[in-house]
Amino acid sequence: MDALEKLNQQINRELACIDDLTDVIKLHVKAGRINIAKQLERDLHNSLKQLEQLHERKRFWIIVEDLNREGVLAKVVKKLAHQA
């Protein structure tokens, strides 16, 4: 399985998580459990940020694939924490 397929799977899992969280938040709000809904809203926010990051990584992989198709040798490299 290549990296792009793995990213697509991660994106699909994150989307499913977001859908589930949204449904659960609605149920808690409807039942008046606002504190629990607020906690889950933070989880939802984190999932949305993770989804954005996954889409950004996917965009980089697609750019590299396009460049390679055009004959430009390119690859995605890991960013090391101490270089950030």
C-alpha positions in Angstrom: 0.0 0.0 0.0 1.5 3.3 -1.0 1.6 6.5 1.1 -1.3 8.1 -0.8 -3.6 5.2 -0.1 -2.7 5.3 3.6 -3.5 9.0 3.7 -6.8 8.4 2.0 -7.6 5.7 4.6 -6.7 8.1 7.5 -8.8 10.8 5.9 -11.8 8.5 5.7 -11.3 7.3 9.3 -11.1 11.0 10.5 -14.2 11.9 8.5 -16.1 9.0 10.1 -14.9 10.1 13.5 -16.1 13.7 12.8 -19.5 12.4 11.7 -19.8 10.3 14.9 -18.7 13.2 17.1 -21.2 15.5 15.5 -24.1 13.1 16.1 -23.1 12.5 19.7 -22.7 16.2 20.4 -26.3 16.8 19.0 -27.6 14.0 21.3 -26.0 15.5 24.4 -27.2 19.0 23.6 -30.7 17.7 23.0 -30.6 15.9 26.4 -29.3 19.0 28.1 -25.8 17.6 28.9 -24.0 20.8 27.7 -20.8 20.2 29.6 -20.3 16.8 27.9 -21.1 18.4 24.6 -18.5 21.1 25.2 -15.8 18.5 25.9 -16.8 16.6 22.7 -16.7 19.9 20.8 -13.0 20.2 21.7 -12.5 16.7 20.4 -14.3 17.6 17.2 -12.1 20.7 16.9 -9.0 18.5 17.2 -10.3 16.1 14.6 -10.9 18.9 12.2 -7.4 20.1 12.7 -6.1 16.6 12.1 -8.2 16.4 8.9 -6.7 19.6 7.6 -3.2 18.3 8.3 -4.0 15.1 6.4 -5.3 17.0 3.4 -2.2 19.1 3.4 0.0 16.0 3.4 -2.1 14.5 0.6 -1.6 17.7 -1.4 2.2 17.4 -1.1 2.1 13.7 -2.2 0.0 14.6 -5.2 2.4 17.5 -6.2 5.3 15.0 -6.0 3.4 12.5 -8.1 2.6 15.1 -10.7 6.2 16.3 -10.8 7.5 12.7 -11.2 5.1 12.2 -14.1 6.5 15.3 -15.8 10.0 13.8 -15.4 11.1 16.0 -12.4 12.5 13.7 -9.7 11.0 14.7 -6.4 10.1 13.0 -3.1 8.4 13.8 0.1 10.8 13.8 3.1 10.0 13.8 6.8 10.2 17.0 8.7 12.3 16.6 11.8 11.1 18.2 15.0 14.4 19.9 15.7 14.3 21.6 12.3 10.9 23.1 12.7 
